[in-house]
Structures are given as C-alpha cells and as structure tokens.
Amino acid sequence: MKILIADSMHPSLFEMLRDQGWDYSYHPEFRREDILTNISGYEGLIIRSKTIVDEEMLAAATQLRFIARAGAGLDLIDLEAAAKRQIEVFHAGKGNRDAVAEHALGMLLALFNNILRADREVRNGTWDREGNRGVELMKKTVGIIGYGNNGSATAQRLSGFGCRVLAYDKYRDHYGDMYATESSMEEIMQEADVLSLHIPLTEVTRYLINDDFVDNFSKPFYLVNLSRGETVSLDAVVKGLKSGKILGACLDVLENEKINKLTPAQQEVFDYLRKADNVVLTPHIGGWTHESYVRINEVLVEQIKRWL
C-alpha cells in the first residue's frame, strides 16, 4: 500500500508505518497542484490542516482508498464526495482530547483568576491584589455543546472542580455519564454559567453563536471556544462583552486565523478582543502538545490497521 503524506508530521509516524509494512512518500512541501499531479498513484492520503480535499482532488485520486486527518476536524474534507467513491475517512479525535481538555481548563482558570493581567502588572511593578480578585470555578454550571472526545474529556476535568456539567449533542442519544447530564440546548441556555463548544464546523454549526444566541441566554455567561473559529461570530462576542451579557471569553480559534490579513471589519473586532482584560486568546493550540503530536499518529495508524 502506497501512502502520500502531504503535511508536516511528527517523525514517530514514519516508524509506525514501516512497522506495518506500508510504503509512504513524505512531501510536506507539496502544494495543492503538486498533490493533484501525484495523487493518482496512491491508495492512502495523510493530511493535517493545509489541504482541502474536494471533488476535484478526489476525482484525480483514482486509486485512493482512505484519507487520514491528523487532527479532529473534518471540515476540509468533502465527506459526501469521499463516501460516493467508497473512500474511508479517519480522524484522530482521541489523539488530542486530553490536550484540548487541559487547555480549556487552563484558559478558564487564567480568565477567572486574572492571571494574564496580574502577571503583566507585576512585571511592570504594580502589586494590585484587590483589582485582581478572582472568581472560583467551583460549583459553576458548565454547558458543553458537543459531547464527543473533546467534550467528554473536558467534562471529566471539570468534575474535579465540583462543577455541574450539562451536555448537549445533536447527534448522540443516551450519552449522559458520571461527568455530565444529558441536556437540551434550552436547558443549557437557561442554566449555564459557562458555555464550552466542542463541535465540528458544519452548515448547522456555522455561526451557531450569534447575536440571537447571546441574547437568548438567560443570564450573563462565560464563553469558551476550542472547536472551530467560524462556529462563533466574533462580532456577536464583542457586542456581548460590551453589554455585559458575555462576562469573558476564552478563544483558542478565530473566524480568520490569518491575523495579519484581516478585513477592516475583522481588524476592528480583533483589536477590541486583544485589548480586553476579560478575553484570553491562544493561537489554535488547544490540542497541540508534545504528547498529542505522537498520540495522534498512534490513533490514526491503529484505525487504518483495524480497517485493513
């Protein structure tokens, strides 16, 4: 079996593939046109985040049997076109779920305890205890939308803080467990102090968090997004922060993550967020640990091996 690896990958992957006796070509430098030119000779394609696998690419991939995405999201892959050609699609949601869950907790604790602001102030010679008095996560009600790998791992971590967790997942039934109570979207909007998103980007979830959503929340809340940037309208977030309906935001993902190429409207919103003390921003690193980099490869190879 010949596999094309078209993105940068942790070197642990190569030994795993060799152990299975699979032939691979590693071309992280390949651009779209290079993949289109060469893909016909391969049965497998391994990608990360730079490659869009659409109808055009799949039409050129005449021998392709599987696509493996080294990450959780599948929004860059035309799943319908792949299914039509009976091409299997794998992703590594289990590979980085612990990293995502820990990052979510880290962002929340930094926000609640003013850690980033206090750190800056102390470095600049200001010792302000009262101005940095924190809020406790203990016993808060946390609503989790999307109760798959990342959502359930986050709920497990929250249990250690005595949080009450309400979980909603449109595509699952009977998923309540010892860490979360199966709930409706309405219950979460009525009762949650914190809203955490762990959902893929689809036509259903695109801009799920908009002006109406924020307005319909029954009380002021904190927002956490470690899923996909376009699930949240940042314009709605800024409006919510200004009105006080959103008490604070932890954003690991943005609508446009090319922050040096923002439109004027996007720049205005981003400038507000980057200056706000009640906003914690990180550059899409929620699942980006040294451990998850290896574990993602292990999860992908194990899935391909079982399928074969």
TORKOL-4160 file (C-alpha; in steps of 0.2 Angstrom, whole numbers, padded with zeros to 4 digits, m for minus):
308
<pt num="1" X="0000" Y="0000" Z="0000"/>
<pt num="2" X="0007" Y="0017" Z="m0005"/>
<pt num="3" X="0003" Y="0032" Z="0006"/>
<pt num="4" X="0006" Y="0050" Z="0002"/>
<pt num="5" X="0009" Y="0061" Z="0017"/>
<pt num="6" X="0006" Y="0079" Z="0011"/>
<pt num="7" X="0008" Y="0089" Z="0028"/>
<pt num="8" X="0022" Y="0091" Z="0041"/>
<pt num="9" X="0020" Y="0076" Z="0053"/>
<pt num="10" X="0029" Y="0071" Z="0069"/>
<pt num="11" X="0043" Y="0059" Z="0064"/>
<pt num="12" X="0036" Y="0045" Z="0075"/>
<pt num="13" X="0023" Y="0042" Z="0061"/>
<pt num="14" X="0036" Y="0035" Z="0049"/>
<pt num="15" X="0042" Y="0021" Z="0061"/>
<pt num="16" X="0024" Y="0016" Z="0064"/>
<pt num="17" X="0020" Y="0015" Z="0045"/>
<pt num="18" X="0036" Y="0005" Z="0042"/>
<pt num="19" X="0032" Y="m0007" Z="0056"/>
<pt num="20" X="0016" Y="m0011" Z="0047"/>
<pt num="21" X="0025" Y="m0014" Z="0031"/>
<pt num="22" X="0016" Y="0001" Z="0022"/>
<pt num="23" X="0026" Y="0011" Z="0009"/>
<pt num="24" X="0025" Y="0030" Z="0011"/>
<pt num="25" X="0031" Y="0046" Z="0002"/>
<pt num="26" X="0033" Y="0061" Z="0013"/>
<pt num="27" X="0031" Y="0078" Z="0005"/>
<pt num="28" X="0026" Y="0091" Z="0017"/>
<pt num="29" X="0031" Y="0104" Z="0004"/>
<pt num="30" X="0018" Y="0099" Z="m0008"/>
<pt num="31" X="0005" Y="0112" Z="m0013"/>
<pt num="32" X="m0012" Y="0109" Z="m0020"/>
<pt num="33" X="m0006" Y="0107" Z="m0038"/>
<pt num="34" X="0008" Y="0095" Z="m0033"/>
<pt num="35" X="m0005" Y="0084" Z="m0024"/>
<pt num="36" X="m0017" Y="0084" Z="m0039"/>
<pt num="37" X="m0002" Y="0079" Z="m0050"/>
<pt num="38" X="0004" Y="0065" Z="m0040"/>
<pt num="39" X="m0011" Y="0058" Z="m0030"/>
<pt num="40" X="m0017" Y="0046" Z="m0043"/>
<pt num="41" X="m0003" Y="0034" Z="m0038"/>
<pt num="42" X="m0008" Y="0032" Z="m0020"/>
<pt num="43" X="m0020" Y="0022" Z="m0010"/>
<pt num="44" X="m0019" Y="0032" Z="0006"/>
<pt num="45" X="m0018" Y="0051" Z="0010"/>
<pt num="46" X="m0012" Y="0058" Z="0026"/>
<pt num="47" X="m0015" Y="0077" Z="0029"/>
<pt num="48" X="m0016" Y="0090" Z="0043"/>
<pt num="49" X="m0024" Y="0107" Z="0041"/>
<pt num="50" X="m0017" Y="0114" Z="0025"/>
<pt num="51" X="m0025" Y="0103" Z="0012"/>
<pt num="52" X="m0043" Y="0104" Z="0006"/>
<pt num="53" X="m0049" Y="0088" Z="m0001"/>
<pt num="54" X="m0063" Y="0092" Z="m0013"/>
<pt num="55" X="m0072" Y="0084" Z="m0028"/>
<pt num="56" X="m0058" Y="0090" Z="m0039"/>
<pt num="57" X="m0044" Y="0081" Z="m0029"/>
<pt num="58" X="m0054" Y="0066" Z="m0026"/>
<pt num="59" X="m0058" Y="0064" Z="m0045"/>
<pt num="60" X="m0039" Y="0064" Z="m0048"/>
<pt num="61" X="m0036" Y="0051" Z="m0034"/>
<pt num="62" X="m0041" Y="0036" Z="m0044"/>
<pt num="63" X="m0033" Y="0023" Z="m0033"/>
<pt num="64" X="m0037" Y="0032" Z="m0016"/>
<pt num="65" X="m0044" Y="0020" Z="m0003"/>
<pt num="66" X="m0043" Y="0031" Z="0013"/>
<pt num="67" X="m0039" Y="0048" Z="0019"/>
<pt num="68" X="m0032" Y="0051" Z="0037"/>
<pt num="69" X="m0033" Y="0068" Z="0045"/>
<pt num="70" X="m0020" Y="0070" Z="0059"/>
<pt num="71" X="m0032" Y="0080" Z="0070"/>
<pt num="72" X="m0051" Y="0080" Z="0075"/>
<pt num="73" X="m0060" Y="0092" Z="0062"/>
<pt num="74" X="m0065" Y="0085" Z="0045"/>
<pt num="75" X="m0072" Y="0102" Z="0038"/>
<pt num="76" X="m0058" Y="0102" Z="0025"/>
<pt num="77" X="m0064" Y="0086" Z="0018"/>
<pt num="78" X="m0079" Y="0083" Z="0006"/>
<pt num="79" X="m0086" Y="0069" Z="0016"/>
<pt num="80" X="m0100" Y="0066" Z="0004"/>
<pt num="81" X="m0089" Y="0065" Z="m0011"/>
<pt num="82" X="m0077" Y="0053" Z="m0002"/>
<pt num="83" X="m0092" Y="0042" Z="0003"/>
<pt num="84" X="m0098" Y="0042" Z="m0015"/>
<pt num="85" X="m0081" Y="0034" Z="m0020"/>
<pt num="86" X="m0081" Y="0022" Z="m0005"/>
<pt num="87" X="m0066" Y="0031" Z="0002"/>
<pt num="88" X="m0064" Y="0028" Z="0020"/>
<pt num="89" X="m0060" Y="0044" Z="0031"/>
<pt num="90" X="m0051" Y="0043" Z="0048"/>
<pt num="91" X="m0048" Y="0057" Z="0060"/>
<pt num="92" X="m0038" Y="0057" Z="0077"/>
<pt num="93" X="m0051" Y="0064" Z="0089"/>
<pt num="94" X="m0045" Y="0053" Z="0103"/>
<pt num="95" X="m0027" Y="0058" Z="0100"/>
<pt num="96" X="m0028" Y="0076" Z="0107"/>
<pt num="97" X="m0044" Y="0075" Z="0118"/>
<pt num="98" X="m0033" Y="0076" Z="0134"/>
<pt num="99" X="m0023" Y="0091" Z="0127"/>
<pt num="100" X="m0039" Y="0100" Z="0122"/>
<pt num="101" X="m0047" Y="0097" Z="0139"/>
<pt num="102" X="m0032" Y="0103" Z="0149"/>
<pt num="103" X="m0031" Y="0118" Z="0138"/>
<pt num="104" X="m0049" Y="0123" Z="0141"/>
<pt num="105" X="m0047" Y="0122" Z="0160"/>
<pt num="106" X="m0031" Y="0132" Z="0159"/>
<pt num="107" X="m0039" Y="0146" Z="0149"/>
<pt num="108" X="m0054" Y="0146" Z="0161"/>
<pt num="109" X="m0043" Y="0147" Z="0176"/>
<pt num="110" X="m0032" Y="0161" Z="0168"/>
<pt num="111" X="m0048" Y="0171" Z="0165"/>
<pt num="112" X="m0057" Y="0168" Z="0181"/>
<pt num="113" X="m0041" Y="0172" Z="0191"/>
<pt num="114" X="m0035" Y="0187" Z="0181"/>
<pt num="115" X="m0018" Y="0178" Z="0179"/>
<pt num="116" X="m0013" Y="0186" Z="0162"/>
<pt num="117" X="m0017" Y="0204" Z="0168"/>
<pt num="118" X="m0009" Y="0201" Z="0185"/>
<pt num="119" X="0007" Y="0194" Z="0178"/>
<pt num="120" X="0009" Y="0209" Z="0166"/>
<pt num="121" X="0005" Y="0221" Z="0181"/>
<pt num="122" X="0018" Y="0213" Z="0192"/>
<pt num="123" X="0031" Y="0213" Z="0179"/>
<pt num="124" X="0028" Y="0231" Z="0177"/>
<pt num="125" X="0030" Y="0235" Z="0195"/>
<pt num="126" X="0011" Y="0235" Z="0200"/>
<pt num="127" X="0005" Y="0225" Z="0215"/>
<pt num="128" X="m0014" Y="0226" Z="0214"/>
<pt num="129" X="m0022" Y="0212" Z="0225"/>
<pt num="130" X="m0039" Y="0219" Z="0226"/>
<pt num="131" X="m0040" Y="0223" Z="0207"/>
<pt num="132" X="m0036" Y="0206" Z="0203"/>
<pt num="133" X="m0048" Y="0197" Z="0215"/>
<pt num="134" X="m0054" Y="0181" Z="0206"/>
<pt num="135" X="m0069" Y="0171" Z="0203"/>
<pt num="136" X="m0070" Y="0152" Z="0208"/>
<pt num="137" X="m0074" Y="0139" Z="0195"/>
<pt num="138" X="m0080" Y="0128" Z="0210"/>
<pt num="139" X="m0099" Y="0123" Z="0208"/>
<pt num="140" X="m0102" Y="0133" Z="0192"/>
<pt num="141" X="m0114" Y="0126" Z="0180"/>
<pt num="142" X="m0105" Y="0122" Z="0163"/>
<pt num="143" X="m0114" Y="0119" Z="0147"/>
<pt num="144" X="m0105" Y="0109" Z="0135"/>
<pt num="145" X="m0111" Y="0108" Z="0117"/>
<pt num="146" X="m0104" Y="0093" Z="0108"/>
<pt num="147" X="m0101" Y="0078" Z="0119"/>
<pt num="148" X="m0088" Y="0068" Z="0109"/>
<pt num="149" X="m0070" Y="0065" Z="0113"/>
<pt num="150" X="m0066" Y="0083" Z="0117"/>
<pt num="151" X="m0082" Y="0087" Z="0126"/>
<pt num="152" X="m0082" Y="0072" Z="0137"/>
<pt num="153" X="m0063" Y="0074" Z="0142"/>
<pt num="154" X="m0067" Y="0092" Z="0147"/>
<pt num="155" X="m0082" Y="0087" Z="0157"/>
<pt num="156" X="m0071" Y="0074" Z="0166"/>
<pt num="157" X="m0058" Y="0088" Z="0171"/>
<pt num="158" X="m0072" Y="0099" Z="0177"/>
<pt num="159" X="m0078" Y="0086" Z="0189"/>
<pt num="160" X="m0063" Y="0089" Z="0199"/>
<pt num="161" X="m0069" Y="0107" Z="0202"/>
<pt num="162" X="m0086" Y="0102" Z="0208"/>
<pt num="163" X="m0094" Y="0109" Z="0193"/>
<pt num="164" X="m0111" Y="0104" Z="0187"/>
<pt num="165" X="m0110" Y="0099" Z="0169"/>
<pt num="166" X="m0124" Y="0100" Z="0156"/>
<pt num="167" X="m0120" Y="0092" Z="0139"/>
<pt num="168" X="m0130" Y="0093" Z="0123"/>
<pt num="169" X="m0125" Y="0083" Z="0107"/>
<pt num="170" X="m0137" Y="0084" Z="0092"/>
<pt num="171" X="m0130" Y="0068" Z="0085"/>
<pt num="172" X="m0130" Y="0056" Z="0100"/>
<pt num="173" X="m0143" Y="0048" Z="0112"/>
<pt num="174" X="m0141" Y="0042" Z="0130"/>
<pt num="175" X="m0123" Y="0050" Z="0132"/>
<pt num="176" X="m0126" Y="0056" Z="0150"/>
<pt num="177" X="m0112" Y="0049" Z="0161"/>
<pt num="178" X="m0105" Y="0051" Z="0178"/>
<pt num="179" X="m0097" Y="0068" Z="0172"/>
<pt num="180" X="m0111" Y="0076" Z="0163"/>
<pt num="181" X="m0130" Y="0076" Z="0162"/>
<pt num="182" X="m0138" Y="0074" Z="0145"/>
<pt num="183" X="m0147" Y="0091" Z="0142"/>
<pt num="184" X="m0156" Y="0101" Z="0129"/>
<pt num="185" X="m0149" Y="0117" Z="0121"/>
<pt num="186" X="m0163" Y="0126" Z="0130"/>
<pt num="187" X="m0158" Y="0119" Z="0147"/>
<pt num="188" X="m0140" Y="0125" Z="0144"/>
<pt num="189" X="m0146" Y="0142" Z="0139"/>
<pt num="190" X="m0156" Y="0143" Z="0154"/>
<pt num="191" X="m0144" Y="0137" Z="0167"/>
<pt num="192" X="m0126" Y="0138" Z="0162"/>
<pt num="193" X="m0113" Y="0150" Z="0169"/>
<pt num="194" X="m0100" Y="0144" Z="0157"/>
<pt num="195" X="m0103" Y="0138" Z="0139"/>
<pt num="196" X="m0090" Y="0127" Z="0131"/>
<pt num="197" X="m0090" Y="0122" Z="0112"/>
<pt num="198" X="m0083" Y="0106" Z="0106"/>
<pt num="199" X="m0092" Y="0104" Z="0089"/>
<pt num="200" X="m0086" Y="0102" Z="0071"/>
<pt num="201" X="m0089" Y="0115" Z="0058"/>
<pt num="202" X="m0104" Y="0111" Z="0048"/>
<pt num="203" X="m0118" Y="0121" Z="0039"/>
<pt num="204" X="m0128" Y="0118" Z="0055"/>
<pt num="205" X="m0114" Y="0124" Z="0067"/>
<pt num="206" X="m0108" Y="0139" Z="0057"/>
<pt num="207" X="m0111" Y="0155" Z="0067"/>
<pt num="208" X="m0121" Y="0145" Z="0080"/>
<pt num="209" X="m0116" Y="0158" Z="0092"/>
<pt num="210" X="m0123" Y="0174" Z="0085"/>
<pt num="211" X="m0132" Y="0189" Z="0092"/>
<pt num="212" X="m0149" Y="0180" Z="0094"/>
<pt num="213" X="m0140" Y="0165" Z="0103"/>
<pt num="214" X="m0131" Y="0178" Z="0115"/>
<pt num="215" X="m0147" Y="0187" Z="0118"/>
<pt num="216" X="m0157" Y="0172" Z="0122"/>
<pt num="217" X="m0145" Y="0166" Z="0135"/>
<pt num="218" X="m0155" Y="0168" Z="0152"/>
<pt num="219" X="m0140" Y="0176" Z="0161"/>
<pt num="220" X="m0123" Y="0183" Z="0159"/>
<pt num="221" X="m0111" Y="0169" Z="0155"/>
<pt num="222" X="m0093" Y="0165" Z="0150"/>
<pt num="223" X="m0089" Y="0158" Z="0133"/>
<pt num="224" X="m0075" Y="0145" Z="0129"/>
<pt num="225" X="m0072" Y="0140" Z="0111"/>
<pt num="226" X="m0059" Y="0127" Z="0107"/>
<pt num="227" X="m0068" Y="0120" Z="0092"/>
<pt num="228" X="m0068" Y="0130" Z="0075"/>
<pt num="229" X="m0067" Y="0148" Z="0074"/>
<pt num="230" X="m0082" Y="0150" Z="0062"/>
<pt num="231" X="m0094" Y="0142" Z="0075"/>
<pt num="232" X="m0094" Y="0159" Z="0084"/>
<pt num="233" X="m0097" Y="0176" Z="0077"/>
<pt num="234" X="m0084" Y="0187" Z="0085"/>
<pt num="235" X="m0094" Y="0202" Z="0081"/>
<pt num="236" X="m0108" Y="0195" Z="0092"/>
<pt num="237" X="m0095" Y="0191" Z="0106"/>
<pt num="238" X="m0089" Y="0209" Z="0106"/>
<pt num="239" X="m0107" Y="0215" Z="0107"/>
<pt num="240" X="m0110" Y="0203" Z="0121"/>
<pt num="241" X="m0094" Y="0208" Z="0130"/>
<pt num="242" X="m0098" Y="0227" Z="0129"/>
<pt num="243" X="m0116" Y="0224" Z="0135"/>
<pt num="244" X="m0110" Y="0213" Z="0149"/>
<pt num="245" X="m0120" Y="0198" Z="0143"/>
<pt num="246" X="m0104" Y="0189" Z="0140"/>
<pt num="247" X="m0093" Y="0190" Z="0156"/>
<pt num="248" X="m0077" Y="0184" Z="0147"/>
<pt num="249" X="m0071" Y="0174" Z="0133"/>
<pt num="250" X="m0058" Y="0160" Z="0131"/>
<pt num="251" X="m0054" Y="0159" Z="0112"/>
<pt num="252" X="m0042" Y="0147" Z="0105"/>
<pt num="253" X="m0049" Y="0149" Z="0087"/>
<pt num="254" X="m0054" Y="0164" Z="0077"/>
<pt num="255" X="m0065" Y="0166" Z="0062"/>
<pt num="256" X="m0050" Y="0172" Z="0052"/>
<pt num="257" X="m0034" Y="0165" Z="0060"/>
<pt num="258" X="m0023" Y="0174" Z="0047"/>
<pt num="259" X="m0022" Y="0189" Z="0059"/>
<pt num="260" X="m0010" Y="0199" Z="0048"/>
<pt num="261" X="m0023" Y="0198" Z="0034"/>
<pt num="262" X="m0039" Y="0203" Z="0042"/>
<pt num="263" X="m0053" Y="0213" Z="0033"/>
<pt num="264" X="m0056" Y="0231" Z="0041"/>
<pt num="265" X="m0071" Y="0224" Z="0050"/>
<pt num="266" X="m0062" Y="0209" Z="0057"/>
<pt num="267" X="m0047" Y="0220" Z="0062"/>
<pt num="268" X="m0059" Y="0231" Z="0072"/>
<pt num="269" X="m0066" Y="0216" Z="0081"/>
<pt num="270" X="m0049" Y="0209" Z="0084"/>
<pt num="271" X="m0042" Y="0225" Z="0091"/>
<pt num="272" X="m0056" Y="0225" Z="0104"/>
<pt num="273" X="m0053" Y="0207" Z="0109"/>
<pt num="274" X="m0034" Y="0208" Z="0110"/>
<pt num="275" X="m0035" Y="0224" Z="0122"/>
<pt num="276" X="m0049" Y="0216" Z="0133"/>
<pt num="277" X="m0044" Y="0210" Z="0150"/>
<pt num="278" X="m0058" Y="0198" Z="0151"/>
<pt num="279" X="m0053" Y="0189" Z="0135"/>
<pt num="280" X="m0040" Y="0175" Z="0134"/>
<pt num="281" X="m0033" Y="0171" Z="0117"/>
<pt num="282" X="m0022" Y="0157" Z="0111"/>
<pt num="283" X="m0016" Y="0153" Z="0093"/>
<pt num="284" X="m0026" Y="0137" Z="0090"/>
<pt num="285" X="m0015" Y="0126" Z="0101"/>
<pt num="286" X="m0029" Y="0118" Z="0111"/>
<pt num="287" X="m0024" Y="0100" Z="0105"/>
<pt num="288" X="m0006" Y="0105" Z="0102"/>
<pt num="289" X="0005" Y="0096" Z="0115"/>
<pt num="290" X="0021" Y="0086" Z="0113"/>
<pt num="291" X="0011" Y="0071" Z="0119"/>
<pt num="292" X="m0003" Y="0073" Z="0107"/>
<pt num="293" X="0008" Y="0075" Z="0092"/>
<pt num="294" X="0013" Y="0057" Z="0095"/>
<pt num="295" X="m0003" Y="0051" Z="0101"/>
<pt num="296" X="m0012" Y="0057" Z="0085"/>
<pt num="297" X="m0001" Y="0046" Z="0075"/>
<pt num="298" X="m0004" Y="0031" Z="0086"/>
<pt num="299" X="m0023" Y="0033" Z="0084"/>
<pt num="300" X="m0023" Y="0035" Z="0065"/>
<pt num="301" X="m0012" Y="0020" Z="0062"/>
<pt num="302" X="m0022" Y="0009" Z="0074"/>
<pt num="303" X="m0038" Y="0014" Z="0065"/>
<pt num="304" X="m0031" Y="0011" Z="0047"/>
<pt num="305" X="m0024" Y="m0006" Z="0053"/>
<pt num="306" X="m0041" Y="m0012" Z="0060"/>
<pt num="307" X="m0049" Y="m0006" Z="0044"/>
<pt num="308" X="m0037" Y="m0016" Z="0033"/>
